[in-house]
Amino acid sequence: MPDALSPIAAFARAHDPDRFLCALFAPAERREALFTLIAYNHELARAREAARTPLLALMRLQWWRDAIGDAVAGKPPRRHEVAAPLHAALGAGLLDPDALLAMADAREAEAEEGGIPSEPALAAYLRGSAGGFAVAAGRLLGAEGPALARLQAAGAVFGLAGILRSVPALAGQGRCLLPLDRLAERELVPEAVIAEPDLATPVVAAMAASGLAEARALHPRPPRTAIAAALPLVLARRDLRRLAAGRAVPAARGLGDRLAVARAGLLGWI
């Protein structure tokens, strides 16, 4: 029930329900730290959305880097609903500060003038952002070595699905994260997609088909305790299948999506 959730869990549920759902399959003693990681990732993701200019977005990202530095240095936590639990999780040694800093660094790509230039640049951004989240979550839950590399790949695919399904929402914010080279293949530019998101449907479908092929080939195989870090891949496959067929992803998760996550979480097989 919502009133049984901690404040940081409620924040994670409100702002990132997909990852919140997956986090429910984490060991109970690691769940609050995972909710905190989800909340931190949300704050990084909204840095560009909430800023009027790229420079302000970079300043927001630096604020979070400084908050992490404060925790590492043993300084008091900053007064913020996410910074305080993040400070506590870092102080308890549950989250890796270097992984959190790398996630913030990756988000700088969203503040670049002119958009994301190429598909390889988009892939690098996804490995650092959504992939970086998966690595941080995996470490929190006991994954190590090759399992972390597989989780990063799975997280990047989830991030790709998120960008593709969010083209209309991003356009409403005056943003487009589709790579310029893929847009150019259809004689499109970001401004055209922002003005009329449906123009990007063929680009989205083609990129989703490629992402789906990659997603189907991925089998993260984390330790049982870290299954929650891999579960977003279940939703990514389902979303990419819809997008590749030219269908929109529903704004709210249906029963089928939730059951697919639950089945994978309980069986431990992604």
C-alpha positions in Angstrom: 0.0 0.0 0.0 1.3 3.5 -0.8 1.2 4.6 2.9 3.4 1.7 3.8 6.2 2.9 1.6 9.2 4.9 2.9 9.5 8.4 1.4 12.2 7.4 -0.9 10.3 4.3 -2.1 7.3 6.4 -2.7 9.4 8.8 -4.7 10.8 6.0 -6.8 7.4 4.6 -7.4 6.0 7.9 -8.5 8.8 8.9 -10.8 10.1 5.6 -12.2 7.4 2.9 -11.8 9.2 0.5 -14.1 12.4 0.3 -12.1 10.4 0.4 -8.9 8.5 -2.7 -10.0 11.7 -4.5 -10.7 13.3 -3.4 -7.4 10.6 -5.2 -5.5 12.4 -8.5 -6.4 15.6 -7.3 -4.7 16.5 -8.7 -1.2 14.6 -6.8 1.4 17.8 -5.5 3.1 19.0 -3.9 -0.2 15.6 -2.5 -1.4 15.8 0.9 0.2 19.2 1.6 -1.2 17.9 0.5 -4.6 15.0 2.9 -4.3 17.5 5.6 -3.5 19.5 4.7 -6.6 16.3 4.9 -8.7 15.5 8.3 -7.2 19.1 9.6 -7.9 18.9 8.4 -11.5 15.6 10.2 -11.9 17.1 13.5 -10.7 19.9 13.1 -13.2 17.4 12.4 -16.0 15.4 15.5 -15.2 18.4 17.8 -15.1 18.0 18.8 -18.7 14.2 18.7 -18.6 14.0 21.0 -15.7 16.7 23.5 -16.9 16.0 26.3 -19.3 19.4 26.1 -20.8 22.1 23.5 -21.3 24.4 25.4 -18.9 21.8 25.2 -16.2 21.5 21.4 -16.8 25.2 21.0 -16.4 25.1 23.0 -13.2 22.4 20.6 -11.9 24.5 17.6 -12.7 27.5 19.3 -10.9 25.3 19.8 -7.8 24.8 16.1 -7.6 28.5 15.4 -8.1 29.1 17.7 -5.2 26.5 16.0 -3.1 28.3 12.7 -3.6 31.6 14.4 -2.8 30.1 15.6 0.5 29.1 12.1 1.4 32.5 10.7 0.6 34.2 13.4 2.6 31.9 12.9 5.6 30.2 16.3 5.4 26.6 16.7 6.4 24.0 15.7 3.8 22.4 18.4 1.7 18.8 19.3 2.4 17.0 17.5 -0.4 14.5 14.6 -0.4 16.9 12.5 -2.5 20.3 13.8 -1.4 19.7 12.9 2.2 19.0 9.1 1.6 21.7 9.1 -1.0 24.2 10.4 1.5 23.1 7.7 4.0 23.5 4.9 1.4 26.9 6.1 0.5 27.9 6.5 4.1 26.8 2.9 4.7 28.9 1.7 1.8 25.9 0.4 -0.1 26.4 2.5 -3.3 29.6 3.0 -5.2 30.4 6.7 -5.5 32.5 6.2 -8.7 29.5 4.5 -10.4 27.2 7.4 -9.3 29.6 10.0 -10.7 29.9 8.1 -14.0 26.1 8.2 -14.3 26.2 12.0 -13.9 29.0 12.3 -16.4 27.0 10.3 -19.0 24.0 12.7 -18.7 26.1 15.6 -20.1 25.4 14.2 -23.6 21.8 15.5 -23.1 23.1 19.0 -22.6 25.1 19.1 -25.8 24.0 21.7 -28.3 22.7 20.2 -31.6 21.6 16.9 -30.2 23.2 13.4 -30.3 25.2 13.2 -33.5 25.3 9.6 -34.3 24.1 6.1 -33.4 27.5 5.2 -31.8 27.3 8.4 -29.7 23.8 7.3 -28.6 25.1 3.9 -27.7 27.9 5.4 -25.6 25.3 7.6 -23.8 23.1 4.7 -23.1 25.9 2.5 -21.8 26.8 5.3 -19.3 23.3 6.4 -18.3 20.8 3.5 -18.2 23.7 1.0 -18.4 25.5 2.8 -15.6 22.4 2.5 -13.5 22.3 -1.3 -14.1 25.9 -1.6 -13.1 25.4 0.4 -9.9 22.3 -1.7 -9.1 24.1 -4.9 -9.9 27.0 -4.0 -7.5 24.6 -3.1 -4.8 22.9 -6.5 -5.2 26.1 -8.6 -5.3 26.9 -8.9 -9.0 30.5 -8.6 -10.1 32.9 -9.3 -13.0 31.4 -10.4 -16.3 27.9 -10.2 -14.9 28.3 -6.4 -14.5 29.2 -6.0 -18.2 26.1 -8.0 -19.2 23.9 -5.9 -16.9 25.3 -2.8 -18.5 24.3 -4.0 -22.0 20.9 -4.9 -20.7 20.5 -1.5 -19.0 21.5 0.2 -22.3 18.8 -1.7 -24.2 16.2 -0.6 -21.6 17.4 3.0 -22.0 17.0 2.7 -25.8 13.5 1.5 -25.4 12.8 4.5 -23.0 14.1 7.0 -25.6 12.1 5.5 -28.4 8.8 5.3 -26.5 9.3 8.8 -25.2 9.7 10.6 -28.6 6.3 12.4 -28.3 6.9 13.3 -24.6 10.4 14.6 -25.3 9.0 16.6 -28.2 6.6 18.2 -25.8 9.6 19.4 -23.8 11.3 20.7 -27.0 13.8 17.9 -27.0 14.8 15.1 -29.4 17.3 12.4 -28.4 17.2 10.4 -31.7 20.6 10.4 -33.3 21.1 12.9 -36.1 22.5 10.3 -38.6 19.4 8.1 -38.3 17.2 11.2 -38.7 19.1 12.3 -41.8 18.4 8.9 -43.4 14.8 10.1 -43.5 15.7 13.7 -44.3 14.7 14.7 -40.9 16.1 17.1 -38.3 15.4 17.3 -34.6 13.3 20.5 -35.0 11.0 18.6 -37.4 10.5 15.8 -34.9 9.8 18.2 -32.1 7.2 19.9 -34.2 5.6 16.7 -35.5 6.7 13.5 -33.6 4.9 11.2 -35.9 7.4 11.9 -38.6 9.9 9.9 -36.6 7.8 6.7 -36.6 9.9 5.0 -39.3 13.1 5.8 -37.6 11.8 4.6 -34.2 10.5 1.4 -35.8 13.8 0.6 -37.4 15.9 1.4 -34.3 13.5 -0.6 -32.2 13.9 -3.6 -34.5 17.6 -3.5 -34.2 17.3 -3.0 -30.4 14.9 -6.0 -30.2 17.4 -8.3 -31.9 20.1 -7.2 -29.4 17.7 -7.6 -26.5 16.7 -11.1 -27.5 20.3 -12.1 -27.6 21.0 -10.8 -24.1 20.9 -13.2 -21.1 22.4 -11.2 -18.2 22.5 -14.2 -15.8 23.3 -12.2 -12.6 23.4 -14.0 -9.3 20.0 -14.7 -7.8 20.3 -11.8 -5.4 20.8 -9.4 -8.3 17.9 -10.4 -10.5 16.2 -7.1 -9.9 19.0 -5.3 -11.8 18.3 -7.3 -14.9 14.5 -7.3 -14.8 14.1 -4.0 -16.8 15.3 -6.0 -19.8 12.0 -7.9 -19.7 10.1 -4.6 -20.2 12.5 -3.4 -22.8 11.9 -6.5 -25.0 8.2 -6.0 -24.8 8.4 -2.3 -25.5 10.8 -2.7 -28.5 8.5 -5.4 -30.0 5.6 -2.9 -29.9 7.6 -0.1 -31.3 9.2 -2.2 -34.1 5.6 -3.0 -35.2 4.7 0.7 -35.3 2.6 0.6 -32.1 2.8 3.0 -29.2 3.8 1.8 -25.7 0.9 2.4 -23.3 1.6 5.1 -20.8 0.7 2.8 -17.9 1.9 -0.8 -17.6 -0.8 -3.4 -18.2 -1.2 -6.7 -16.5 0.8 -8.5 -19.1 3.9 -6.4 -18.5 3.6 -6.7 -14.8 3.1 -10.5 -15.0 6.1 -10.8 -17.3 8.3 -9.0 -14.8 6.9 -11.1 -11.9 7.5 -14.4 -13.7 11.1 -13.5 -14.6 11.7 -12.2 -11.0 10.3 -15.3 -9.4 12.0 -17.8 -11.7 15.3 -16.0 -11.9 15.5 -16.2 -15.7 15.5 -13.2 -17.9 
